[in-house]
Amino acid sequence: MFLKRRNFLIILLVLSLLSSFSIAYGEDDLGSWETKTSMPTARTELATAEIDGKIYAIGGKDTNGSSATVEEYDPTTDTWTTKTSMPTARTYYGAAEANGKIYAIGGWGIGNYDTVEEYDPTINTWTTKASMPTATRGLGVVEVNDKIYAIGGASDSSDYSTTVQEYDPITNTWTINESMGTGRKALGVAEVNGKVYAIGGRNSQGALNTVEEYDPITNKWITKTSMPTARYSLNVAEVDGKIYAIGGYNGGYLDIVEEYDPTTDTWTTKTSMPTARYDLGVVEANGKIYAIGGKNDDGNLDTVEEFTITTYELDTPANLTATAGNTEVGFSWDSVTDADSYNVYRSTTSGGPYTTVAEEVYETSYTDTDVTNGTTYYYVVTAVNIDGESDNSDEVSATPEATETLTLDIEAPSYEITGGTEFETYVSIKAASDIYAEDINITYDTSLFELVSAEVVDSDATQIYYEDTETLGAARYIVASMGSENALDGEVQILKLTFSANNIDGSGDIAVSSGIVANGDGNEIVPLTAGQTFTVTRTSYGDVNNDGNFTLGDLAIAGRLFSTTSESWETYTPDIDLSGTVEDVDLTTIVEAILANE
């Protein structure tokens, strides 16, 4: 018996503690609800509006019928204050804020009302304004760009009106605009990005899920994706560009919350409101939505419930880096959890504005090839998934430039060579980076050139460790640097090759035919290879016996001395091409000269 009593007391204590806290409902990703301090006067068919973070619950129906009550709610302190009553008690009307004042429009009392009354919270007073053209109840009222739009409802001439009445608070005048496509009453209306959305309601067909968008600039209506749940006597509010349709009636009192995204024209179901009801007030303040009053089987309600919208934000891509190349910029970034893809943006000005380079990039890297060398570009990247797009990453910049390719080539002080002379060429490497060893193959035209010698250009830094000149017209050299300080970087001359030119006219190539280089990490690289064309001009020459004319006697002397060198020539000059040996080319040249003299 004692144990039972103790358990009972514990339960009472827990319940007492719970009652001292607001109760939260819902899952984080779908939004959550919290019960707040009740409104002093239980009401339904009221209107609500927000100014400077405070909410005003105005009029409606209480236990005595049509009400003129005005009560101000401060979400920060969760407290209510009674304000000056509205001059005209009424229900089933609409209200909107414009220029810091609240406008109560139309409604029902003794018949349909065309009454318009303006409330100024700063001085807590009401002023009667110009009546609306058509007395209407059950209408939707919304402000867009300092104009107020009274949409649909029921009038003396139509139970389900399509009429759009525009009120200008500055001039205190009314205008009739393009009619809505679907006649209805008890609908919800909201503004997003300068456009009006008429949602749900009822007509002779019953509860509606119809959604229509009105553009005040073009004065045109278009149909949008229907709301998932058909209903009327709901209410709506806009937060961060999305509309929340809350509560209503469709054969029963509803607790449904459905979110509409005008950008994607799609609907999403959110956490249900704790208290099912219809003809409630719904208003946004400080980024949260407040559902106030209304009616269900319990009668008129004083219930206040606060809806917190979960804003899921993707992380911003981190560690964005850019590398410029020749007419391209490549960059990469860290992967973002839950990102489906990435968007890439660029500008030619730091800080933007940015234009789109690529969308739906599925890797964490991208190369922009639509760039101009010498221009500096500034890039940012965002992460994207079905819920939206992240903030921009940190900005990076890059300037694409023309770049050289790793190449082994032949260079020379001159490419015009005098026949019968020696000349120098150089094996050079271009666009080198941390290169320590080279295996170089040379080819040359043997009809014009003879390889005389090869040596390194900088003997303190490099050395030839292998040389093969056995094959006529070819040579191979393996060279290595000596010491970490002697890496080849940029453009460097590696070898000096000395050739002799035969004393004949002609053009021929000396080239690096192939090669391999290796860097300090031991990585082998195959560079591009190239060569040069050299032009040889033969020198003038005298006859063999030095009598001033080429004759058959000169040919005879050269024939006798064929294959000999200068030690055997006595006073004669039979080596016409200055090669050091009397050869066929010398005899051929003598014959050409004899014939030229005939």
C-alpha positions in Angstrom: 0.0 0.0 0.0 2.8 2.3 0.9 4.6 1.6 -2.5 1.5 2.3 -4.5 1.0 5.6 -2.8 4.7 6.6 -3.3 4.5 5.7 -7.0 1.3 7.8 -7.4 3.0 10.7 -5.8 6.0 10.4 -8.1 3.7 10.4 -11.1 2.0 13.6 -9.8 5.3 15.2 -9.4 6.5 14.4 -12.9 3.2 15.7 -14.4 3.5 18.9 -12.3 7.0 19.5 -13.6 5.9 18.8 -17.2 3.1 21.3 -16.9 5.5 24.1 -16.1 7.2 23.8 -19.5 6.0 24.5 -23.1 5.4 21.2 -24.9 7.2 20.8 -28.3 5.9 18.5 -31.0 7.4 17.3 -34.3 10.6 16.0 -35.9 13.5 18.4 -36.5 13.6 18.0 -40.3 9.9 18.6 -40.7 9.6 21.5 -38.3 8.4 21.6 -34.8 5.5 23.0 -32.8 5.4 24.6 -29.3 2.4 25.6 -27.3 2.5 29.3 -26.1 0.5 31.4 -23.8 -3.2 31.4 -24.7 -4.9 34.4 -26.2 -7.1 36.2 -23.6 -10.2 36.0 -25.7 -11.1 32.7 -27.4 -12.1 33.4 -31.0 -12.7 32.0 -34.4 -12.9 33.7 -37.9 -10.5 36.3 -36.7 -7.7 38.1 -38.7 -4.1 38.4 -37.7 -1.2 40.7 -38.7 2.3 41.4 -37.6 4.1 44.7 -37.2 7.6 45.2 -35.7 7.7 41.6 -34.3 4.4 41.9 -32.5 1.2 40.1 -33.6 -2.3 41.6 -33.6 -5.4 39.3 -33.2 -8.3 41.3 -34.4 -12.1 40.8 -34.4 -13.7 37.4 -35.3 -16.4 35.6 -33.4 -16.4 35.0 -29.7 -19.1 33.6 -27.3 -21.1 36.8 -27.8 -21.0 36.8 -31.6 -19.1 39.2 -33.8 -16.1 40.7 -32.0 -14.2 44.0 -32.2 -11.5 42.9 -29.8 -7.8 43.6 -30.5 -5.2 41.8 -28.6 -1.4 42.2 -29.1 1.0 39.3 -28.6 4.7 39.7 -28.0 6.5 36.5 -29.0 9.6 37.6 -27.2 8.0 37.8 -23.8 5.1 35.3 -24.6 2.6 37.8 -23.2 -0.7 39.4 -24.4 -1.9 43.0 -24.1 -5.4 44.4 -24.9 -5.5 47.3 -27.4 -8.1 49.7 -28.7 -11.1 47.8 -30.2 -11.8 47.9 -33.9 -14.7 50.3 -34.6 -16.7 47.6 -36.5 -17.2 44.2 -34.9 -17.0 41.5 -37.6 -16.1 38.0 -38.6 -14.9 36.2 -41.7 -12.9 39.2 -42.9 -9.3 39.8 -43.9 -6.4 42.0 -42.7 -3.0 43.0 -44.0 -0.2 45.3 -43.0 1.1 48.1 -45.2 3.4 51.0 -44.3 3.4 50.1 -40.6 -0.4 50.0 -40.3 -3.1 47.3 -40.3 -6.0 47.4 -42.7 -9.2 45.4 -41.7 -11.2 44.8 -44.9 -14.7 43.4 -45.6 -16.2 40.6 -43.5 -19.6 39.7 -42.0 -21.8 41.2 -39.4 -25.3 42.3 -40.3 -24.8 41.1 -43.9 -21.7 41.4 -46.0 -19.4 44.4 -45.2 -17.5 46.7 -47.4 -15.9 48.4 -44.4 -12.2 49.3 -44.4 -10.6 50.4 -41.1 -6.9 51.3 -40.5 -5.1 50.6 -37.2 -2.0 52.5 -36.2 -0.2 50.5 -33.5 2.1 53.4 -32.6 -0.8 55.5 -31.4 -3.3 52.7 -30.8 -6.0 54.3 -32.8 -8.4 53.3 -35.7 -9.4 55.3 -38.7 -12.1 54.6 -41.3 -11.0 54.5 -44.9 -12.6 54.3 -48.3 -15.0 51.3 -48.6 -14.2 48.5 -50.9 -16.2 48.4 -54.2 -17.9 45.1 -53.4 -18.9 44.1 -49.9 -17.3 40.7 -49.3 -16.9 38.0 -46.6 -14.6 35.0 -46.6 -12.0 36.8 -48.8 -8.3 36.6 -48.8 -6.3 39.8 -48.1 -2.6 40.3 -48.9 -0.1 43.2 -49.3 2.2 43.4 -52.3 4.5 46.4 -52.9 2.4 48.8 -50.6 -0.9 47.8 -52.3 -3.5 45.5 -50.7 -5.4 42.9 -52.7 -8.8 41.6 -51.6 -9.3 38.3 -53.5 -12.4 36.1 -53.9 -14.8 35.5 -51.1 -18.6 35.7 -51.1 -20.7 38.8 -52.0 -24.4 39.6 -52.4 -24.1 38.7 -56.1 -21.8 35.7 -55.9 -21.3 32.9 -53.3 -17.9 32.1 -54.8 -16.4 35.3 -56.2 -13.4 35.6 -58.6 -13.1 39.3 -58.0 -9.8 41.0 -57.3 -10.1 44.4 -55.6 -6.9 46.4 -55.2 -6.6 49.1 -52.5 -3.9 51.8 -52.5 -3.5 53.1 -48.9 -1.5 56.1 -50.1 -4.3 57.5 -52.3 -7.1 55.7 -50.3 -8.6 54.4 -53.6 -9.8 51.1 -55.0 -9.3 49.4 -58.4 -10.8 46.3 -59.9 -8.2 44.0 -61.4 -8.1 40.8 -63.5 -10.4 38.2 -62.0 -9.1 35.0 -60.5 -9.6 31.8 -62.5 -11.5 29.9 -59.8 -14.3 31.4 -57.9 -14.0 30.6 -54.2 -14.3 31.7 -50.6 -12.5 30.7 -47.3 -9.2 30.6 -49.2 -5.7 31.4 -48.1 -3.5 34.0 -49.8 0.2 34.9 -49.5 2.8 36.9 -51.3 6.2 35.6 -52.4 8.6 37.7 -54.5 6.0 40.1 -55.6 3.4 37.5 -56.7 0.2 36.5 -55.0 -0.8 32.8 -54.4 -4.4 31.9 -53.8 -4.7 28.5 -52.1 -7.5 26.2 -51.4 -11.0 27.4 -50.3 -14.4 26.1 -51.3 -17.0 26.6 -54.0 -20.0 24.6 -55.2 -17.7 21.6 -55.9 -16.7 21.5 -52.3 -13.3 21.8 -50.7 -10.6 22.9 -53.2 -6.9 22.2 -53.6 -6.5 24.7 -56.4 -3.5 27.0 -56.4 -3.3 30.1 -58.6 -0.6 32.7 -59.0 -1.3 36.3 -59.7 1.3 38.8 -61.0 0.2 42.4 -60.2 2.7 43.8 -62.7 1.1 41.9 -65.7 -2.3 41.6 -64.0 -2.5 38.0 -65.0 -3.3 34.7 -63.3 -1.8 31.2 -63.9 -2.5 27.9 -62.4 0.2 26.1 -60.3 0.6 22.7 -58.8 -2.4 21.8 -56.6 -2.1 21.5 -52.8 -2.0 17.9 -51.7 -5.0 18.2 -49.3 -8.1 19.9 -50.5 -9.5 22.2 -47.7 -11.2 25.5 -46.8 -11.1 27.8 -43.9 -7.4 27.2 -43.7 -4.8 30.0 -43.3 -1.4 30.5 -44.8 1.9 32.4 -44.0 5.1 33.0 -45.9 8.6 32.4 -44.5 11.8 32.6 -46.5 10.1 32.4 -49.8 7.9 29.4 -49.0 4.2 29.3 -48.1 2.8 27.2 -45.3 -0.9 26.1 -45.5 -2.1 25.3 -42.0 -5.3 23.7 -40.7 -8.7 24.0 -42.3 -11.7 21.8 -42.8 -12.7 19.0 -45.2 -15.3 16.9 -43.5 -13.3 17.2 -40.3 -11.0 19.6 -38.5 -7.5 19.4 -39.9 -4.1 19.7 -38.3 -2.3 19.4 -41.6 0.7 21.6 -42.5 1.9 21.6 -46.1 4.7 23.7 -47.5 4.7 25.2 -51.0 7.9 26.2 -52.8 7.0 28.6 -55.7 10.5 28.3 -57.1 10.1 24.6 -57.8 6.3 24.6 -57.8 6.3 21.7 -55.4 4.6 20.7 -52.1 6.0 19.1 -49.0 4.2 17.8 -45.9 5.5 19.1 -42.6 4.9 18.3 -38.9 1.2 18.5 -38.1 -0.2 21.2 -35.9 -0.9 19.9 -32.3 -4.5 21.2 -32.3 -6.7 20.5 -35.4 -8.9 23.5 -36.2 -10.3 25.8 -38.9 -11.0 29.5 -39.3 -7.8 30.2 -37.3 -5.4 33.1 -37.6 -2.0 32.3 -39.0 0.9 34.9 -39.1 4.7 35.0 -39.3 6.8 36.9 -36.8 10.6 36.7 -36.4 10.9 33.7 -38.8 8.3 31.6 -36.9 4.6 31.0 -37.6 1.9 31.4 -35.0 -1.4 29.6 -35.3 -4.0 31.5 -33.2 -7.5 30.8 -32.1 -9.9 29.0 -34.5 -12.6 26.4 -33.9 -13.0 22.6 -33.5 -15.3 20.3 -31.5 -14.2 22.1 -28.4 -15.7 25.4 -29.6 -14.0 28.7 -30.1 -10.3 28.4 -29.2 -7.8 30.6 -27.4 -4.9 28.2 -28.4 -1.6 29.7 -29.6 0.9 27.3 -31.2 4.3 28.3 -32.6 5.8 26.6 -35.6 9.6 26.6 -36.0 10.8 25.8 -39.5 13.8 23.7 -39.8 16.2 25.3 -42.3 18.6 22.6 -43.4 21.7 24.3 -44.7 24.4 22.5 -46.7 28.0 23.1 -45.6 29.9 25.4 -47.8 32.6 23.7 -49.9 35.9 24.1 -48.2 39.6 24.3 -49.3 38.8 25.5 -52.9 42.1 25.7 -54.8 42.8 26.8 -58.3 45.6 26.1 -60.7 46.1 28.1 -63.9 47.3 26.6 -67.1 47.4 27.4 -70.8 43.9 28.7 -71.7 42.4 26.8 -68.7 41.9 26.9 -65.0 41.5 23.8 -62.9 40.3 23.7 -59.4 39.2 21.3 -56.7 37.5 21.4 -53.3 36.5 19.2 -50.4 33.4 17.0 -50.6 30.3 18.2 -48.8 28.2 15.7 -46.8 24.7 15.3 -48.3 25.6 17.3 -51.5 24.1 15.9 -54.7 26.2 18.1 -57.0 28.1 21.4 -57.1 27.7 24.7 -59.0 30.7 26.7 -60.2 30.6 30.5 -60.6 33.2 33.0 -61.7 33.8 36.7 -62.1 36.5 39.0 -63.5 36.0 41.2 -60.4 36.9 40.1 -56.9 33.7 39.6 -54.9 31.5 39.2 -58.0 28.9 39.5 -59.3 29.4 35.9 -60.4 28.1 34.2 -63.5 27.5 30.4 -63.8 30.3 28.4 -65.3 28.9 24.9 -64.6 25.9 23.3 -62.9 25.4 19.8 -61.7 29.1 19.0 -61.3 29.2 15.6 -59.7 32.9 15.5 -58.9 34.9 17.7 -56.5 37.0 19.1 -59.3 36.4 21.0 -62.5 38.4 22.6 -65.3 37.2 25.8 -66.9 38.4 25.9 -70.5 36.5 29.0 -71.6 39.1 31.4 -70.4 41.6 33.9 -72.0 45.3 33.9 -71.2 46.3 36.9 -69.2 42.9 37.5 -67.6 42.4 37.0 -63.9 39.3 35.1 -62.9 37.7 34.8 -59.5 35.8 31.6 -58.6 33.4 30.3 -56.0 31.7 26.9 -55.6 28.4 25.9 -54.0 27.0 22.6 -52.8 23.5 21.6 -54.0 20.9 19.0 -53.0 17.1 18.7 -53.2 16.8 21.1 -50.2 18.6 23.9 -51.9 22.1 25.5 -52.4 24.8 26.3 -49.9 26.5 29.7 -49.5 29.4 30.5 -51.7 32.8 29.0 -50.9 35.7 31.2 -50.2 36.8 32.9 -53.4 40.0 31.9 -55.2 41.6 33.5 -58.2 43.8 32.3 -61.1 45.3 33.8 -64.3 45.8 31.4 -67.2 49.0 31.9 -69.1 50.7 30.2 -72.1 53.1 27.6 -70.7 56.1 25.8 -72.3 56.3 22.1 -72.6 59.3 20.0 -71.4 61.5 19.8 -74.5 65.0 18.7 -75.5 66.1 20.8 -78.5 69.2 21.9 -80.5 70.4 25.5 -80.4 73.3 27.2 -82.1 74.7 30.7 -82.3 74.0 30.6 -86.1 72.3 28.3 -88.4 74.2 29.6 -91.5 77.4 27.6 -91.7 80.5 28.2 -93.9 81.6 25.1 -95.6 84.9 23.6 -94.4 84.6 25.1 -90.9 83.8 23.8 -87.5 80.8 25.1 -85.6 79.2 24.7 -82.2 75.7 23.5 -81.3 74.0 23.0 -77.9 71.6 20.4 -76.5 69.1 22.4 -74.4 66.3 21.5 -72.1 63.2 23.8 -71.8 60.5 24.0 -69.1 62.6 21.7 -66.8 61.7 21.2 -63.2 64.0 19.4 -60.7 65.7 17.4 -63.4 68.9 15.5 -62.5 69.5 13.0 -65.3 69.1 12.9 -69.1 69.5 10.2 -71.7 69.8 12.0 -75.1 69.9 10.6 -78.6 71.3 12.8 -81.4 71.0 12.4 -85.2 72.7 14.5 -87.9 73.0 14.6 -91.7 76.3 12.9 -92.6 76.4 14.3 -96.2 77.0 17.7 -94.6 78.3 17.3 -91.1 80.8 15.3 -89.1 80.6 15.1 -85.3 83.9 16.3 -83.8 83.4 16.3 -80.0 80.9 16.6 -77.1 81.2 18.1 -73.7 79.0 19.3 -70.9 78.3 23.0 -70.7 78.8 23.3 -66.9 81.4 20.8 -65.8 81.0 21.8 -62.2 77.4 20.8 -62.2 77.0 17.9 -64.7 79.0 15.1 -66.3 78.7 12.8 -69.3 78.6 9.2 -67.9 78.0 7.4 -71.1 78.9 8.3 -74.7 78.2 6.3 -77.9 79.3 7.7 -81.3 79.9 4.4 -83.1 76.9 4.7 -85.4 77.6 7.2 -88.3 75.0 10.0 -88.1 74.0 9.2 -84.5 75.2 9.7 -81.0 73.9 8.9 -77.5 74.8 10.7 -74.2 73.8 10.0 -70.7 74.3 12.9 -68.4 73.7 13.4 -64.7 73.8 16.3 -62.3 76.3 16.3 -59.4 74.6 17.4 -56.1 71.1 18.6 -55.0 72.0 22.2 -55.8 72.5 21.3 -59.5 69.0 20.4 -60.6 68.0 21.6 -64.0 65.1 24.1 -63.9 63.7 26.2 -66.6 65.8 26.5 -69.7 69.3 25.1 -69.5 72.0 24.2 -72.0 73.3 20.7 -71.2 75.8 19.7 -73.9 78.0 21.5 -76.4 78.4 19.5 -79.6 81.1 20.5 -82.1 80.6 19.6 -85.8 82.6 20.2 -89.0 80.8 21.2 -92.2 81.8 19.8 -95.5 82.7 22.4 -98.1 79.6 21.9 -100.2 76.3 23.8 -100.6 73.3 22.2 -98.9 70.9 22.1 -95.9 70.7 19.4 -93.3 69.3 18.7 -89.8 70.9 18.2 -86.5 68.3 17.0 -84.0 67.5 15.4 -80.6 65.7 12.3 -82.0 64.6 10.9 -78.6 65.2 11.2 -75.0 64.3 10.5 -71.4 64.8 12.7 -68.3 64.3 12.0 -64.6 63.6 14.2 -61.7 64.9 14.2 -58.1 62.2 11.7 -57.0 63.3 9.2 -59.6 60.3 9.8 -61.9 61.1 9.3 -65.6 59.6 11.7 -68.0 59.5 11.6 -71.8 59.9 15.1 -73.1 59.2 16.5 -76.5 62.2 16.5 -78.8 63.2 18.8 -81.6 66.0 19.8 -83.9 67.3 22.6 -86.3 68.1 22.9 -89.9 71.5 24.3 -90.8 72.4 25.7 -94.2 76.0 25.2 -95.5 77.6 27.5 -98.1 80.8 26.2 -99.6 83.9 28.5 -99.6 85.6 29.5 -102.8 88.6 27.4 -103.8 91.6 27.4 -106.2 92.7 24.8 -108.7 94.9 21.9 -107.7 98.2 23.0 -109.3 97.6 26.6 -108.5 98.0 27.9 -112.1 94.6 29.7 -111.9 92.5 27.3 -114.1 90.9 24.0 -113.6 92.2 21.6 -116.3 92.4 17.9 -116.9 95.9 18.1 -115.3 94.3 19.2 -112.0 92.0 16.1 -112.2 95.0 13.9 -112.9 96.9 15.2 -109.8 93.9 14.8 -107.6 93.4 11.3 -108.9 96.9 10.4 -108.1 96.5 11.7 -104.5 93.0 10.1 -104.0 92.5 8.9 -100.4 95.6 10.7 -99.1 95.9 13.4 -96.5 97.8 16.7 -96.5 101.1 15.1 -95.7 101.2 13.7 -99.2 100.0 16.7 -101.2 103.4 18.6 -101.6 102.5 22.0 -103.0 99.1 20.9 -104.4 95.6 21.6 -103.0 93.5 18.6 -104.1 91.2 18.7 -101.0 88.5 20.9 -102.6 85.8 20.4 -99.9 88.4 20.9 -97.1 87.5 17.6 -95.5 91.1 16.6 -94.9 91.1 13.8 -97.4 90.9 13.6 -101.2 87.6 12.0 -102.0 85.1 11.5 -104.8 83.5 14.8 -104.0 86.8 16.6 -104.7 87.2 14.9 -108.1 83.6 15.6 -109.0 83.9 19.2 -108.1 87.1 19.5 -110.3 85.2 18.0 -113.3 82.3 20.5 -112.8 84.8 23.4 -112.8 86.5 22.1 -116.0 83.1 21.8 -117.8 82.2 25.3 -116.5 85.3 26.8 -118.2 84.6 25.3 -121.7 
